[in-house]
Amino acid sequence: MYAVLGTLEFEVASGITGMEQRGTADWAEHSLIQGKPLLEWIGEGLEELTFTMQLHPWLGDPEVRLRNLRELKAKHEPLAFVLGSGDYIGAFVITDISNVPKRTSSDGRVFSSAVQVGLREYAGPFKPKVFKPGLVESALTNTSASKIATPAVVSKFAPLLTKTQQVIGYARTAGNMIKQAKNIYDAVKNFNPMTLLTQAPQMAALAERALGPIAGLTEAASYISEGQDIVQMSQGLYSDVANARSSLSPLDLDSVADRFKSSGNYITQAYDKFDGASTRLSGLAAQVITRRA
């Protein structure tokens, strides 16, 4: 994860291509009868951030992701901006969203587009909201933040999570990445080797990034009552995802089809394991919501 703005996450793996940060200082200009004007510093200007991203079906439903952005802007609220490292940057508002469709269907549906999101610092009183971790979204192609509930991000401004909350947070993070990797595999598995070669690094990166949350899930589950089934499930997840990652190295045009298929099979196995544990994880989420865990 690159950053979180309120409940909205920005990921390199989801199409983000960069962030531009701009800071200013305010100076008053005093004219003189002779000579050049004098400048007097009167304060710091507001920070401005610009995110640039590409929306594409392989990276998530473009229409859903764009709608999520617009809904967040329409709330007219300052939002906590946190980097993936856990550094809390401050409060920002969404000032503008520009969207340039690159490819659409005959009925106007967006297949791909270039999007810029402008943010401006909010300097007024602000208290970040604390978000409860939940389960993996059924429509995983949206971009509402799940990792806001992971310890690295909330440590700057939220209470310490219980072990059950950690289990749910880690499970959601890992599940999102596994789902994204499976989406890539399902979308391009029947394409030509050159296409597979361009998509394989992204699938490998998602598998690599999922290993940390899966390890965290295993550890956190070992501390909760009757959590051994989750421990066993997550150990199987780790094995499948690690194999999916290693299957994609090394790559060349001659081997990419077989390696991509092997990796996709492991990712599918991991997805099925996670899906099979959904009822169990829903029960834990219910305990968190009712404050019993």
C-alpha positions as YAML, in Angstrom:
chain: A
units: angstrom
residues:
- id: 1
  name: MET
  ca: [0.00, 0.00, 0.00]
- id: 2
  name: TYR
  ca: [1.32, 3.43, -0.97]
- id: 3
  name: ALA
  ca: [-0.96, 5.62, 1.17]
- id: 4
  name: VAL
  ca: [-4.40, 5.92, 2.79]
- id: 5
  name: LEU
  ca: [-6.66, 8.97, 2.61]
- id: 6
  name: GLY
  ca: [-9.55, 8.56, 5.02]
- id: 7
  name: THR
  ca: [-11.08, 5.25, 3.94]
- id: 8
  name: LEU
  ca: [-9.51, 5.30, 0.49]
- id: 9
  name: GLU
  ca: [-6.28, 3.45, -0.24]
- id: 10
  name: PHE
  ca: [-3.80, 4.18, -2.99]
- id: 11
  name: GLU
  ca: [-1.66, 1.32, -4.23]
- id: 12
  name: VAL
  ca: [1.08, 1.04, -6.79]
- id: 13
  name: ALA
  ca: [-0.38, -2.37, -7.63]
- id: 14
  name: SER
  ca: [-3.76, -0.73, -8.26]
- id: 15
  name: GLY
  ca: [-2.48, 1.65, -10.89]
- id: 16
  name: ILE
  ca: [-1.02, 4.62, -9.02]
- id: 17
  name: THR
  ca: [1.92, 6.02, -10.98]
- id: 18
  name: GLY
  ca: [3.14, 8.77, -8.69]
- id: 19
  name: MET
  ca: [2.52, 11.57, -6.22]
- id: 20
  name: GLU
  ca: [3.52, 15.22, -6.51]
- id: 21
  name: GLN
  ca: [3.86, 17.32, -3.35]
- id: 22
  name: ARG
  ca: [3.87, 21.12, -3.39]
- id: 23
  name: GLY
  ca: [4.46, 23.50, -0.51]
- id: 24
  name: THR
  ca: [4.43, 27.30, -0.53]
- id: 25
  name: ALA
  ca: [5.26, 30.21, 1.74]
- id: 26
  name: ASP
  ca: [3.23, 33.44, 1.81]
- id: 27
  name: TRP
  ca: [5.18, 36.70, 1.41]
- id: 28
  name: ALA
  ca: [3.78, 40.22, 1.44]
- id: 29
  name: GLU
  ca: [5.31, 42.67, -1.04]
- id: 30
  name: HIS
  ca: [5.95, 46.23, 0.13]
- id: 31
  name: SER
  ca: [6.57, 48.82, -2.58]
- id: 32
  name: LEU
  ca: [9.28, 51.42, -2.14]
- id: 33
  name: ILE
  ca: [9.49, 54.88, -3.65]
- id: 34
  name: GLN
  ca: [12.81, 53.90, -5.16]
- id: 35
  name: GLY
  ca: [14.33, 50.50, -5.65]
- id: 36
  name: LYS
  ca: [12.88, 47.05, -5.73]
- id: 37
  name: PRO
  ca: [9.99, 46.04, -3.41]
- id: 38
  name: LEU
  ca: [10.74, 44.39, -0.08]
- id: 39
  name: LEU
  ca: [9.29, 41.04, 0.90]
- id: 40
  name: GLU
  ca: [7.98, 40.14, 4.34]
- id: 41
  name: TRP
  ca: [7.18, 36.56, 5.29]
- id: 42
  name: ILE
  ca: [3.68, 36.29, 6.73]
- id: 43
  name: GLY
  ca: [3.19, 32.52, 7.04]
- id: 44
  name: GLU
  ca: [3.40, 29.10, 5.48]
- id: 45
  name: GLY
  ca: [1.04, 28.14, 2.68]
- id: 46
  name: LEU
  ca: [-1.08, 25.01, 2.59]
- id: 47
  name: GLU
  ca: [0.48, 21.78, 1.34]
- id: 48
  name: GLU
  ca: [-0.89, 20.41, -1.91]
- id: 49
  name: LEU
  ca: [-0.68, 16.81, -3.15]
- id: 50
  name: THR
  ca: [-1.53, 15.34, -6.54]
- id: 51
  name: PHE
  ca: [-1.99, 11.63, -7.19]
- id: 52
  name: THR
  ca: [-1.77, 10.29, -10.72]
- id: 53
  name: MET
  ca: [-3.18, 6.86, -11.50]
- id: 54
  name: GLN
  ca: [-4.28, 4.65, -14.34]
- id: 55
  name: LEU
  ca: [-7.66, 2.91, -14.08]
- id: 56
  name: HIS
  ca: [-7.90, -0.40, -15.90]
- id: 57
  name: PRO
  ca: [-10.08, -3.52, -15.43]
- id: 58
  name: TRP
  ca: [-6.97, -5.58, -14.67]
- id: 59
  name: LEU
  ca: [-6.31, -3.27, -11.72]
- id: 60
  name: GLY
  ca: [-9.91, -3.04, -10.47]
- id: 61
  name: ASP
  ca: [-13.25, -1.87, -11.87]
- id: 62
  name: PRO
  ca: [-12.55, 1.69, -13.20]
- id: 63
  name: GLU
  ca: [-16.13, 2.89, -12.74]
- id: 64
  name: VAL
  ca: [-16.30, 1.65, -9.14]
- id: 65
  name: ARG
  ca: [-12.97, 3.20, -8.22]
- id: 66
  name: LEU
  ca: [-13.86, 6.52, -9.82]
- id: 67
  name: ARG
  ca: [-17.23, 6.51, -8.06]
- id: 68
  name: ASN
  ca: [-15.51, 5.89, -4.71]
- id: 69
  name: LEU
  ca: [-13.28, 8.90, -5.30]
- id: 70
  name: ARG
  ca: [-16.21, 11.14, -6.18]
- id: 71
  name: GLU
  ca: [-18.26, 9.99, -3.19]
- id: 72
  name: LEU
  ca: [-15.38, 10.77, -0.86]
- id: 73
  name: LYS
  ca: [-14.99, 14.25, -2.37]
- id: 74
  name: ALA
  ca: [-18.74, 14.88, -2.07]
- id: 75
  name: LYS
  ca: [-18.58, 14.43, 1.73]
- id: 76
  name: HIS
  ca: [-16.64, 17.74, 1.99]
- id: 77
  name: GLU
  ca: [-14.70, 16.48, 5.01]
- id: 78
  name: PRO
  ca: [-11.02, 16.65, 5.99]
- id: 79
  name: LEU
  ca: [-9.42, 13.22, 5.83]
- id: 80
  name: ALA
  ca: [-6.39, 11.71, 7.52]
- id: 81
  name: PHE
  ca: [-3.54, 11.12, 5.08]
- id: 82
  name: VAL
  ca: [-1.21, 8.28, 6.09]
- id: 83
  name: LEU
  ca: [1.66, 6.77, 4.12]
- id: 84
  name: GLY
  ca: [2.00, 3.01, 3.87]
- id: 85
  name: SER
  ca: [5.00, 3.26, 6.21]
- id: 86
  name: GLY
  ca: [2.65, 4.48, 8.97]
- id: 87
  name: ASP
  ca: [3.76, 8.14, 8.82]
- id: 88
  name: TYR
  ca: [0.79, 10.43, 9.50]
- id: 89
  name: ILE
  ca: [1.17, 13.39, 7.10]
- id: 90
  name: GLY
  ca: [-1.86, 15.41, 8.22]
- id: 91
  name: ALA
  ca: [-5.43, 16.24, 7.28]
- id: 92
  name: PHE
  ca: [-6.33, 16.92, 3.64]
- id: 93
  name: VAL
  ca: [-9.44, 17.58, 1.56]
- id: 94
  name: ILE
  ca: [-10.08, 16.46, -2.01]
- id: 95
  name: THR
  ca: [-10.20, 19.62, -4.11]
- id: 96
  name: ASP
  ca: [-10.43, 18.21, -7.60]
- id: 97
  name: ILE
  ca: [-10.66, 15.01, -9.61]
- id: 98
  name: SER
  ca: [-9.84, 14.97, -13.29]
- id: 99
  name: ASN
  ca: [-10.60, 11.95, -15.45]
- id: 100
  name: VAL
  ca: [-9.48, 11.42, -19.04]
- id: 101
  name: PRO
  ca: [-11.10, 8.27, -20.52]
- id: 102
  name: LYS
  ca: [-8.66, 6.38, -22.74]
- id: 103
  name: ARG
  ca: [-10.94, 3.57, -23.84]
- id: 104
  name: THR
  ca: [-14.70, 3.06, -23.55]
- id: 105
  name: SER
  ca: [-17.31, 0.60, -24.73]
- id: 106
  name: SER
  ca: [-19.98, 1.46, -27.30]
- id: 107
  name: ASP
  ca: [-22.46, 2.16, -24.48]
- id: 108
  name: GLY
  ca: [-20.11, 4.53, -22.64]
- id: 109
  name: ARG
  ca: [-18.64, 2.25, -19.98]
- id: 110
  name: VAL
  ca: [-15.07, 3.14, -19.09]
- id: 111
  name: PHE
  ca: [-12.47, 0.47, -19.81]
- id: 112
  name: SER
  ca: [-9.42, 2.57, -19.00]
- id: 113
  name: SER
  ca: [-8.71, 6.16, -18.05]
- id: 114
  name: ALA
  ca: [-6.08, 8.47, -16.57]
- id: 115
  name: VAL
  ca: [-7.08, 10.10, -13.29]
- id: 116
  name: GLN
  ca: [-5.56, 12.87, -11.20]
- id: 117
  name: VAL
  ca: [-6.67, 13.56, -7.63]
- id: 118
  name: GLY
  ca: [-5.82, 16.92, -6.08]
- id: 119
  name: LEU
  ca: [-5.54, 17.25, -2.30]
- id: 120
  name: ARG
  ca: [-5.09, 20.36, -0.15]
- id: 121
  name: GLU
  ca: [-4.03, 20.54, 3.47]
- id: 122
  name: TYR
  ca: [-6.73, 21.24, 6.07]
- id: 123
  name: ALA
  ca: [-5.28, 23.40, 8.85]
- id: 124
  name: GLY
  ca: [-8.37, 23.62, 11.09]
- id: 125
  name: PRO
  ca: [-9.24, 21.48, 14.12]
- id: 126
  name: PHE
  ca: [-9.26, 17.83, 13.11]
- id: 127
  name: LYS
  ca: [-9.63, 14.54, 14.93]
- id: 128
  name: PRO
  ca: [-8.93, 11.45, 12.80]
- id: 129
  name: LYS
  ca: [-11.69, 8.85, 12.81]
- id: 130
  name: VAL
  ca: [-10.79, 5.37, 14.03]
- id: 131
  name: PHE
  ca: [-11.84, 2.67, 11.59]
- id: 132
  name: LYS
  ca: [-12.78, -0.84, 12.62]
- id: 133
  name: PRO
  ca: [-11.21, -3.63, 10.59]
- id: 134
  name: GLY
  ca: [-13.62, -5.77, 8.60]
- id: 135
  name: LEU
  ca: [-13.61, -8.68, 6.20]
- id: 136
  name: VAL
  ca: [-12.55, -8.76, 2.60]
- id: 137
  name: GLU
  ca: [-15.10, -6.92, 0.50]
- id: 138
  name: SER
  ca: [-17.27, -9.10, -1.70]
- id: 139
  name: ALA
  ca: [-16.61, -6.61, -4.52]
- id: 140
  name: LEU
  ca: [-12.86, -6.49, -4.11]
- id: 141
  name: THR
  ca: [-12.37, -4.33, -7.15]
- id: 142
  name: ASN
  ca: [-13.26, -1.16, -5.24]
- id: 143
  name: THR
  ca: [-10.62, 0.87, -3.48]
- id: 144
  name: SER
  ca: [-12.01, 1.51, 0.01]
- id: 145
  name: ALA
  ca: [-9.14, 1.13, 2.43]
- id: 146
  name: SER
  ca: [-8.80, -2.13, 4.28]
- id: 147
  name: LYS
  ca: [-5.26, -1.60, 5.48]
- id: 148
  name: ILE
  ca: [-6.23, 1.44, 7.57]
- id: 149
  name: ALA
  ca: [-6.83, -1.16, 10.27]
- id: 150
  name: THR
  ca: [-3.39, -2.74, 10.18]
- id: 151
  name: PRO
  ca: [-1.05, -1.91, 13.06]
- id: 152
  name: ALA
  ca: [1.53, 0.02, 10.99]
- id: 153
  name: VAL
  ca: [-1.05, 2.53, 9.81]
- id: 154
  name: VAL
  ca: [-3.27, 2.99, 12.86]
- id: 155
  name: SER
  ca: [-0.37, 3.17, 15.32]
- id: 156
  name: LYS
  ca: [-0.09, 6.92, 14.75]
- id: 157
  name: PHE
  ca: [-3.64, 7.79, 15.76]
- id: 158
  name: ALA
  ca: [-5.70, 4.79, 16.94]
- id: 159
  name: PRO
  ca: [-5.97, 2.61, 20.08]
- id: 160
  name: LEU
  ca: [-4.01, -0.64, 20.25]
- id: 161
  name: LEU
  ca: [-5.85, -3.41, 18.43]
- id: 162
  name: THR
  ca: [-6.91, -6.61, 20.13]
- id: 163
  name: LYS
  ca: [-5.59, -9.90, 18.77]
- id: 164
  name: THR
  ca: [-8.97, -10.61, 17.18]
- id: 165
  name: GLN
  ca: [-8.95, -7.22, 15.48]
- id: 166
  name: GLN
  ca: [-5.44, -7.93, 14.24]
- id: 167
  name: VAL
  ca: [-6.58, -11.27, 12.81]
- id: 168
  name: ILE
  ca: [-9.39, -9.55, 10.90]
- id: 169
  name: GLY
  ca: [-7.12, -6.75, 9.69]
- id: 170
  name: TYR
  ca: [-4.37, -9.09, 8.50]
- id: 171
  name: ALA
  ca: [-6.91, -11.42, 6.89]
- id: 172
  name: ARG
  ca: [-8.50, -8.60, 4.95]
- id: 173
  name: THR
  ca: [-5.15, -7.24, 3.78]
- id: 174
  name: ALA
  ca: [-3.94, -10.65, 2.61]
- id: 175
  name: GLY
  ca: [-7.30, -11.50, 1.06]
- id: 176
  name: ASN
  ca: [-7.34, -8.27, -0.95]
- id: 177
  name: MET
  ca: [-3.93, -8.98, -2.43]
- id: 178
  name: ILE
  ca: [-4.74, -12.61, -3.21]
- id: 179
  name: LYS
  ca: [-7.96, -11.51, -4.90]
- id: 180
  name: GLN
  ca: [-6.15, -8.89, -6.98]
- id: 181
  name: ALA
  ca: [-3.56, -11.45, -8.07]
- id: 182
  name: LYS
  ca: [-6.31, -13.90, -9.03]
- id: 183
  name: ASN
  ca: [-8.10, -11.17, -11.00]
- id: 184
  name: ILE
  ca: [-4.95, -10.58, -13.03]
- id: 185
  name: TYR
  ca: [-4.51, -14.31, -13.65]
- id: 186
  name: ASP
  ca: [-8.14, -14.84, -14.68]
- id: 187
  name: ALA
  ca: [-8.05, -11.79, -16.97]
- id: 188
  name: VAL
  ca: [-4.94, -12.68, -18.98]
- id: 189
  name: LYS
  ca: [-4.32, -16.42, -18.57]
- id: 190
  name: ASN
  ca: [-5.42, -17.11, -22.16]
- id: 191
  name: PHE
  ca: [-3.44, -14.24, -23.68]
- id: 192
  name: ASN
  ca: [-0.23, -14.47, -25.69]
- id: 193
  name: PRO
  ca: [3.16, -14.92, -23.96]
- id: 194
  name: MET
  ca: [4.15, -11.27, -24.44]
- id: 195
  name: THR
  ca: [1.08, -10.12, -22.51]
- id: 196
  name: LEU
  ca: [1.75, -12.68, -19.78]
- id: 197
  name: LEU
  ca: [5.32, -11.43, -19.55]
- id: 198
  name: THR
  ca: [4.13, -7.88, -18.92]
- id: 199
  name: GLN
  ca: [1.58, -8.90, -16.25]
- id: 200
  name: ALA
  ca: [3.63, -11.53, -14.40]
- id: 201
  name: PRO
  ca: [5.75, -9.00, -12.42]
- id: 202
  name: GLN
  ca: [2.63, -7.39, -11.00]
- id: 203
  name: MET
  ca: [1.21, -10.75, -9.93]
- id: 204
  name: ALA
  ca: [4.56, -11.67, -8.38]
- id: 205
  name: ALA
  ca: [4.65, -8.34, -6.51]
- id: 206
  name: LEU
  ca: [1.18, -8.92, -5.07]
- id: 207
  name: ALA
  ca: [2.21, -12.41, -3.92]
- id: 208
  name: GLU
  ca: [5.37, -10.98, -2.34]
- id: 209
  name: ARG
  ca: [3.43, -8.30, -0.49]
- id: 210
  name: ALA
  ca: [0.80, -10.76, 0.74]
- id: 211
  name: LEU
  ca: [3.36, -12.86, 2.62]
- id: 212
  name: GLY
  ca: [3.83, -10.30, 5.41]
- id: 213
  name: PRO
  ca: [0.13, -10.00, 6.31]
- id: 214
  name: ILE
  ca: [-0.26, -13.79, 6.09]
- id: 215
  name: ALA
  ca: [2.61, -14.24, 8.56]
- id: 216
  name: GLY
  ca: [0.98, -11.63, 10.81]
- id: 217
  name: LEU
  ca: [-2.33, -13.48, 10.55]
- id: 218
  name: THR
  ca: [-0.67, -16.73, 11.64]
- id: 219
  name: GLU
  ca: [0.96, -15.11, 14.65]
- id: 220
  name: ALA
  ca: [-2.12, -13.15, 15.76]
- id: 221
  name: ALA
  ca: [-4.42, -16.18, 15.38]
- id: 222
  name: SER
  ca: [-2.14, -18.24, 17.61]
- id: 223
  name: TYR
  ca: [-3.04, -15.93, 20.51]
- id: 224
  name: ILE
  ca: [-6.83, -16.06, 20.23]
- id: 225
  name: SER
  ca: [-9.05, -18.70, 21.81]
- id: 226
  name: GLU
  ca: [-9.70, -21.67, 19.51]
- id: 227
  name: GLY
  ca: [-7.70, -20.04, 16.73]
- id: 228
  name: GLN
  ca: [-5.80, -23.14, 15.65]
- id: 229
  name: ASP
  ca: [-7.97, -23.63, 12.56]
- id: 230
  name: ILE
  ca: [-7.08, -20.12, 11.36]
- id: 231
  name: VAL
  ca: [-3.41, -20.80, 12.06]
- id: 232
  name: GLN
  ca: [-3.53, -23.94, 9.91]
- id: 233
  name: MET
  ca: [-5.41, -22.13, 7.15]
- id: 234
  name: SER
  ca: [-2.93, -19.25, 7.10]
- id: 235
  name: GLN
  ca: [0.03, -21.64, 7.05]
- id: 236
  name: GLY
  ca: [-1.45, -23.21, 3.94]
- id: 237
  name: LEU
  ca: [-1.99, -19.74, 2.48]
- id: 238
  name: TYR
  ca: [1.64, -18.86, 3.07]
- id: 239
  name: SER
  ca: [2.83, -21.99, 1.29]
- id: 240
  name: ASP
  ca: [0.57, -21.41, -1.72]
- id: 241
  name: VAL
  ca: [1.42, -17.72, -2.06]
- id: 242
  name: ALA
  ca: [5.15, -18.34, -1.64]
- id: 243
  name: ASN
  ca: [4.98, -20.97, -4.38]
- id: 244
  name: ALA
  ca: [3.01, -18.56, -6.58]
- id: 245
  name: ARG
  ca: [5.76, -15.98, -6.19]
- id: 246
  name: SER
  ca: [8.65, -18.39, -6.81]
- id: 247
  name: SER
  ca: [6.90, -19.85, -9.87]
- id: 248
  name: LEU
  ca: [7.32, -16.50, -11.63]
- id: 249
  name: SER
  ca: [11.11, -16.38, -11.40]
- id: 250
  name: PRO
  ca: [12.97, -16.44, -13.70]
- id: 251
  name: LEU
  ca: [10.82, -15.48, -16.69]
- id: 252
  name: ASP
  ca: [11.31, -15.41, -20.44]
- id: 253
  name: LEU
  ca: [9.08, -15.75, -23.49]
- id: 254
  name: ASP
  ca: [9.68, -19.50, -23.73]
- id: 255
  name: SER
  ca: [8.79, -20.29, -20.11]
- id: 256
  name: VAL
  ca: [6.28, -17.59, -19.15]
- id: 257
  name: ALA
  ca: [3.14, -19.52, -20.20]
- id: 258
  name: ASP
  ca: [3.93, -22.55, -18.02]
- id: 259
  name: ARG
  ca: [5.21, -20.47, -15.11]
- id: 260
  name: PHE
  ca: [2.24, -18.10, -15.24]
- id: 261
  name: LYS
  ca: [-0.16, -21.04, -15.20]
- id: 262
  name: SER
  ca: [1.65, -22.68, -12.28]
- id: 263
  name: SER
  ca: [1.60, -19.44, -10.31]
- id: 264
  name: GLY
  ca: [-2.07, -18.91, -11.11]
- id: 265
  name: ASN
  ca: [-2.92, -22.39, -9.86]
- id: 266
  name: TYR
  ca: [-1.24, -21.64, -6.52]
- id: 267
  name: ILE
  ca: [-3.01, -18.28, -6.28]
- id: 268
  name: THR
  ca: [-6.35, -19.99, -7.00]
- id: 269
  name: GLN
  ca: [-5.66, -22.54, -4.27]
- id: 270
  name: ALA
  ca: [-4.90, -19.72, -1.82]
- id: 271
  name: TYR
  ca: [-8.07, -17.91, -2.83]
- id: 272
  name: ASP
  ca: [-10.15, -21.04, -2.29]
- id: 273
  name: LYS
  ca: [-8.61, -21.57, 1.15]
- id: 274
  name: PHE
  ca: [-9.39, -18.02, 2.13]
- id: 275
  name: ASP
  ca: [-12.91, -18.24, 0.73]
- id: 276
  name: GLY
  ca: [-13.48, -21.43, 2.73]
- id: 277
  name: ALA
  ca: [-12.60, -19.57, 5.93]
- id: 278
  name: SER
  ca: [-14.98, -16.67, 5.25]
- id: 279
  name: THR
  ca: [-17.67, -17.93, 7.65]
- id: 280
  name: ARG
  ca: [-15.14, -18.34, 10.44]
- id: 281
  name: LEU
  ca: [-13.73, -14.88, 9.86]
- id: 282
  name: SER
  ca: [-17.23, -13.40, 9.71]
- id: 283
  name: GLY
  ca: [-17.83, -14.81, 13.17]
- id: 284
  name: LEU
  ca: [-14.72, -13.08, 14.47]
- id: 285
  name: ALA
  ca: [-15.78, -9.83, 12.82]
- id: 286
  name: ALA
  ca: [-19.15, -10.10, 14.56]
- id: 287
  name: GLN
  ca: [-17.35, -10.44, 17.89]
- id: 288
  name: VAL
  ca: [-15.41, -7.27, 17.16]
- id: 289
  name: ILE
  ca: [-18.55, -5.35, 16.15]
- id: 290
  name: THR
  ca: [-20.39, -6.44, 19.31]
- id: 291
  name: ARG
  ca: [-17.27, -5.67, 21.36]
- id: 292
  name: ARG
  ca: [-16.86, -9.22, 22.56]
- id: 293
  name: ALA
  ca: [-13.33, -9.47, 21.17]
...
